[in-house]
Amino acid sequence: MAKKLEHTDFGQPVRDRNSWKYSCTVYLPDGTTKRAQKCGKTKKLAKEALKARIEEIGKEFEASKKKTKVTYGTDSLTEQLKEYAVLKQSGKVRTAGKGFKKRSIDDKNELIRNLVEPYEIGKKKVDEISRGDIIKWLDKLKAEGKSEKRQKGAYNLLTDYYNNYYCMEVDTDFISPAVGFKFHMKKSKANPMMVMDNEETALYLKACEEMGDKADVLQFLLYTYCREGEASTLTWSDWDYKDRLHIHKTWSKDENGKSMVDNSPKTPSSERYIRLPEQAVTLLTARYAQVEGTDAGKPGAWIFPAVRDKSKPISESTIYGLHKQVLKIAGIKPNMRVHDLRHSGISFNIRNSQTDCISAISKQAGHSSRAITENIYEEVLDSQKVELAKTSSKIYESVCPW
């Protein structure tokens, strides 16, 4: 009999077309978590279905411990990558985190089919591929005019496979050949990243204070640099009433293009627990004090509810309107997007941290790797290198004979 698993509160039910949907995070005995969600025609049926799903997860976990390691059909890189995608989607690869979404696995199979299989590297055995093979493969893709985005996407398939499966579970002594390659992606001209400097950040926060409580969601975005959809769909059950916050929801579109709360995050790494700075804790504490003991303060209630209907989360259009007002009051960057608050928050922490904090910032931001953070904020890091060089010059002045 499967052990009864612990899980988070079911939270606020979400309307999903003609049914209700409940979801929760299930804590597995091995220390990992699994996201569970179920729908039903009524709230009661949805809750019962979710309870049954939690029991199924317990049985699946017990059964997985008895299974032998899954092996692939062939040793070629192409077949290995295809099989790995299937295993990861089904959640059978422990070290690779959460499974792929259906859309994601379709994209990965397309890359395997068009950017790996037709090339020599796709026919090689995974334990015979060298760094030189990868260099030749990437040069070939570049020569054929493949975009850097697609080159990087195909390369990431290899790093994910080697780092999260082959070198972890198949051959722990094997050194991954797919490391150390960087792609300098050109920023989109349509939506260039805009980052506030320290002075502008101070002006923005001051303008938020002048607007009062209604603009605290913007302060929260800057303090935590979470995505707009992640912040607007938070409920009180996601906060431990101290300095820990669980981010696992966002906005998405249904089949008819209508906005809805999606209990699946943007990417597998987007579901995360973050540590809040003191300013964000103070903000949440003050907001909770206003609703404590009321329906708006229940675990499933929204932390940032809509202005008129408190049973709904604050909309993206409302946040956008508040953001424009704040920019006008502060007198800075009138064209800056709400999403640039995320970029500004991350850049602020990189600029002002006294130690190497990239890894911590990367996890806090929900990036899948440190390298992604370094690539996006390369300009900010370059300015840090200049400051390091100046500091080094002053230090060496005391020892240089000339």
C-alpha positions in Angstrom: 0.0 0.0 0.0 1.4 3.4 -1.0 2.3 5.8 1.7 0.0 8.8 2.2 1.7 11.8 0.6 1.7 15.3 2.0 0.6 18.1 -0.3 -0.1 21.9 -0.3 -3.6 23.3 0.0 -5.8 22.9 -3.0 -6.3 26.7 -3.0 -8.8 28.7 -5.0 -10.7 26.6 -7.7 -10.2 27.9 -11.2 -12.9 27.9 -13.8 -11.7 25.9 -16.8 -14.3 26.2 -19.7 -17.3 24.1 -18.4 -15.6 22.7 -15.4 -13.7 23.6 -12.2 -10.0 22.9 -11.7 -8.1 22.3 -8.4 -4.4 21.9 -8.1 -1.7 21.3 -5.5 2.0 20.4 -5.1 2.6 16.8 -3.8 5.7 16.2 -1.8 7.3 12.8 -2.6 9.4 10.7 -0.1 12.6 11.2 -2.1 12.4 15.0 -1.5 11.1 15.9 -5.0 7.7 17.4 -5.8 5.1 16.8 -8.4 2.4 19.1 -9.6 -1.1 17.6 -9.6 -4.3 19.0 -11.0 -7.8 17.7 -11.8 -11.1 19.0 -13.2 -14.7 18.2 -12.4 -18.1 19.5 -13.3 -18.5 20.8 -9.7 -16.0 22.0 -7.2 -16.8 18.9 -5.0 -16.1 16.5 -7.9 -12.9 18.3 -8.9 -11.6 18.1 -5.3 -12.4 14.4 -5.1 -10.7 13.8 -8.4 -7.6 15.6 -7.2 -7.5 13.5 -4.0 -7.7 10.4 -6.1 -4.9 11.7 -8.3 -2.7 12.2 -5.2 -3.2 8.6 -4.3 -2.3 7.6 -7.8 0.9 9.6 -7.6 1.8 7.7 -4.4 1.2 4.3 -6.1 3.3 5.5 -9.2 6.1 6.5 -6.9 6.1 3.1 -5.2 6.0 1.3 -8.5 8.9 3.4 -10.0 11.2 2.3 -7.1 10.7 -1.3 -8.2 11.4 -0.7 -11.9 14.8 -1.2 -13.5 16.5 1.6 -15.2 14.9 2.4 -18.6 17.3 1.8 -21.5 17.2 3.2 -25.0 16.7 1.2 -28.2 19.9 2.4 -29.9 23.0 4.3 -29.0 22.8 7.0 -31.7 22.4 10.5 -30.6 19.2 11.0 -32.6 17.4 8.0 -31.0 18.7 8.8 -27.6 17.4 12.4 -27.7 14.0 11.2 -29.0 13.7 8.6 -26.2 15.0 11.1 -23.6 12.3 13.6 -24.6 9.6 10.9 -24.1 11.1 9.9 -20.7 11.3 13.5 -19.5 7.8 14.3 -20.6 6.5 11.4 -18.6 8.5 12.5 -15.5 10.7 9.3 -15.5 14.0 11.2 -15.4 14.6 12.2 -11.8 17.4 14.7 -12.3 15.8 16.6 -15.2 13.1 18.2 -13.1 9.5 18.5 -14.3 8.3 17.0 -17.6 7.9 18.9 -20.8 4.6 20.4 -21.9 3.1 18.9 -25.0 4.0 22.1 -27.0 7.5 21.9 -25.7 8.2 18.3 -26.7 6.8 19.0 -30.2 9.3 21.9 -30.6 12.2 19.6 -29.4 11.2 16.8 -31.7 11.2 19.3 -34.6 14.8 20.4 -33.7 15.9 16.8 -33.5 14.3 16.0 -36.8 15.8 19.0 -38.7 19.0 20.0 -36.9 20.4 16.7 -35.5 19.2 13.7 -37.4 20.3 14.9 -40.9 23.9 15.5 -39.7 26.8 13.3 -39.0 26.6 13.9 -35.2 23.1 12.5 -35.1 24.4 9.1 -36.3 27.3 8.9 -33.8 27.0 7.0 -30.5 26.6 9.2 -27.5 29.7 8.0 -25.8 31.8 8.6 -28.9 30.8 12.2 -29.5 33.7 14.7 -28.8 33.8 18.4 -28.3 35.3 18.6 -31.8 32.2 16.9 -33.3 30.0 19.5 -31.7 32.1 22.4 -33.0 31.9 20.9 -36.6 28.2 20.4 -36.2 27.5 24.0 -35.0 29.8 25.4 -37.7 27.8 23.5 -40.3 24.5 24.8 -38.9 25.9 28.4 -39.1 27.2 27.9 -42.6 23.8 26.7 -43.7 22.2 29.9 -42.4 20.4 28.4 -39.4 19.4 31.2 -36.9 21.3 31.5 -33.7 18.1 30.9 -31.8 17.6 27.5 -33.5 21.3 26.7 -33.2 21.1 27.3 -29.5 17.9 25.4 -29.1 19.5 22.3 -30.8 22.6 22.6 -28.7 20.6 22.9 -25.5 19.1 19.5 -26.3 22.5 18.0 -26.0 23.5 19.8 -22.8 20.2 18.8 -21.2 20.6 15.2 -22.2 24.3 14.8 -21.1 24.1 16.9 -17.9 20.7 15.7 -16.6 20.7 12.1 -17.7 23.7 10.4 -19.4 26.4 11.8 -17.1 24.2 11.5 -14.0 22.5 8.1 -14.4 24.2 6.1 -17.2 27.9 6.8 -17.0 28.9 9.1 -14.1 32.6 9.0 -15.2 31.8 10.3 -18.7 32.7 14.0 -19.2 30.0 15.8 -21.2 31.4 17.2 -24.5 28.6 19.7 -24.6 29.9 22.4 -22.3 31.4 25.8 -22.7 29.6 27.0 -25.8 28.1 30.5 -25.7 25.6 32.1 -28.1 25.5 35.9 -28.3 21.9 36.4 -29.1 20.9 39.7 -30.7 18.3 41.6 -28.8 15.0 42.1 -30.6 14.7 45.6 -32.1 10.9 45.5 -31.6 11.1 45.0 -27.8 14.6 46.2 -26.6 15.3 45.5 -23.0 15.2 48.7 -20.9 16.9 48.7 -17.5 16.7 51.4 -14.9 19.9 52.6 -13.2 20.1 53.1 -9.4 18.9 56.7 -9.6 15.9 55.8 -11.8 15.1 52.8 -9.5 14.9 55.2 -6.5 12.6 57.6 -8.5 10.4 54.7 -9.6 10.0 53.4 -6.0 9.3 56.9 -4.7 6.6 57.4 -7.3 5.0 54.1 -6.2 4.9 55.3 -2.6 3.2 58.5 -3.7 0.5 56.4 -5.4 -0.1 54.4 -2.2 -1.2 50.8 -1.8 -2.6 50.4 -5.3 1.0 50.5 -6.8 2.5 48.1 -4.4 2.3 45.3 -7.0 4.8 47.2 -9.1 7.2 47.5 -6.1 6.8 43.8 -5.6 7.7 43.1 -9.2 10.9 45.2 -8.8 11.8 43.7 -5.4 11.3 40.0 -6.5 11.9 40.3 -10.3 9.2 37.7 -10.9 7.2 37.8 -14.1 4.0 39.9 -14.2 1.8 36.8 -14.6 3.5 35.0 -11.7 2.9 37.9 -9.3 -0.7 38.7 -10.3 -1.8 35.0 -9.8 -0.3 34.6 -6.3 -2.6 33.5 -3.5 -2.0 33.7 0.3 -1.4 30.0 0.4 1.8 30.6 -1.7 3.4 32.7 1.1 4.7 31.3 4.4 4.0 34.7 6.1 7.7 35.1 6.5 10.3 35.3 3.7 9.5 32.3 1.5 7.2 32.4 -1.5 6.1 29.6 -3.9 5.7 30.7 -7.5 3.8 28.2 -9.7 1.0 29.9 -11.6 0.7 32.4 -14.5 -1.7 33.7 -17.1 -2.3 31.8 -20.4 -4.9 31.7 -23.1 -7.7 29.1 -23.5 -8.8 27.6 -26.8 -10.9 30.8 -27.5 -8.0 33.1 -26.8 -9.5 34.2 -23.5 -7.1 34.9 -20.6 -7.2 32.3 -17.8 -5.1 31.4 -14.7 -2.8 28.5 -15.7 -1.6 26.3 -12.8 1.3 25.2 -15.0 4.3 27.6 -15.1 5.9 29.1 -18.2 8.8 26.6 -18.1 9.7 23.7 -15.8 12.3 25.9 -14.0 9.6 28.7 -13.5 8.0 26.8 -10.6 10.2 27.7 -7.7 10.5 28.8 -4.1 12.1 32.2 -3.7 13.4 34.2 -0.7 11.9 37.6 -0.3 13.9 40.7 0.6 12.8 42.6 3.7 11.0 45.3 1.7 8.8 42.6 -0.1 8.0 40.9 3.3 6.9 44.3 4.7 4.8 44.9 1.7 3.0 41.6 1.9 2.6 41.9 5.7 0.9 45.3 5.4 -1.4 44.0 2.7 -2.3 40.9 4.7 -3.1 43.0 7.8 -5.8 44.7 5.8 -7.7 41.5 4.9 -6.8 39.2 7.8 -10.0 37.5 9.2 -12.0 38.2 6.0 -12.7 36.2 2.9 -10.0 38.2 1.1 -7.5 36.9 3.6 -8.2 33.2 3.2 -5.5 30.9 1.9 -7.0 30.6 -1.6 -7.7 34.4 -2.0 -5.5 36.5 -4.3 -2.7 38.5 -2.8 -3.2 41.1 -5.5 -6.9 41.0 -6.4 -8.7 42.9 -9.1 -9.8 46.5 -8.2 -13.6 45.9 -8.5 -14.1 42.1 -8.2 -11.9 40.8 -5.3 -12.7 37.2 -6.4 -10.5 37.7 -9.5 -6.7 38.4 -9.7 -5.5 41.8 -10.8 -5.5 42.0 -14.6 -2.4 42.7 -16.8 -4.2 45.8 -18.2 -4.6 47.2 -14.7 -0.9 46.7 -13.9 0.1 48.3 -17.2 -2.1 51.4 -16.4 -0.5 51.7 -13.0 3.0 51.3 -14.4 2.4 54.1 -16.9 1.2 56.4 -14.2 4.3 55.7 -12.1 6.6 56.4 -15.0 4.9 59.7 -15.6 5.2 60.7 -11.9 8.9 59.6 -11.8 9.7 61.3 -15.1 11.7 58.4 -16.5 11.6 56.0 -19.5 8.1 56.5 -20.8 8.4 53.5 -23.2 9.6 51.0 -20.5 7.5 47.8 -20.4 6.1 46.2 -17.2 8.4 43.2 -18.0 11.4 45.6 -17.8 10.8 45.8 -14.1 12.0 42.2 -14.0 15.1 43.1 -16.0 15.7 46.2 -13.8 15.4 44.2 -10.6 17.9 41.6 -11.7 20.3 44.2 -13.0 20.0 46.2 -9.8 21.0 43.2 -7.7 23.9 42.3 -10.1 25.3 45.8 -10.0 25.1 46.3 -6.3 26.0 42.9 -4.9 29.4 42.7 -3.3 29.9 39.0 -4.2 29.2 36.7 -7.1 25.5 36.2 -6.9 24.6 35.1 -10.4 23.7 31.5 -9.5 21.4 32.6 -6.7 19.8 35.3 -8.9 19.4 32.8 -11.7 17.4 30.4 -9.5 15.4 33.3 -7.9 14.5 34.5 -11.4 13.4 31.0 -12.6 16.1 30.6 -15.3 17.0 27.0 -16.1 20.7 27.8 -15.8 23.3 30.4 -14.8 24.4 30.7 -18.4 21.0 32.0 -19.4 21.3 34.8 -16.8 24.8 35.6 -17.9 23.8 35.8 -21.6 20.8 38.1 -21.0 22.6 40.5 -18.6 26.0 40.4 -20.3 26.2 44.2 -20.5 25.5 44.6 -16.8 28.2 42.0 -16.0 30.6 43.9 -18.4 30.2 47.0 -16.3 31.1 44.9 -13.2 34.3 43.8 -14.9 35.2 47.5 -15.5 34.7 48.2 -11.8 36.8 45.1 -10.9 39.6 46.3 -13.1 39.6 49.7 -11.3 39.6 48.1 -7.9 42.4 45.8 -9.0 44.5 48.8 -10.2 44.2 50.5 -6.8 45.1 47.3 -5.0 48.2 46.7 -7.1 49.4 50.3 -6.6 50.7 49.2 -3.2 52.9 46.5 -4.5 54.0 47.6 -8.0 57.7 48.8 -7.8 57.1 51.6 -10.4 
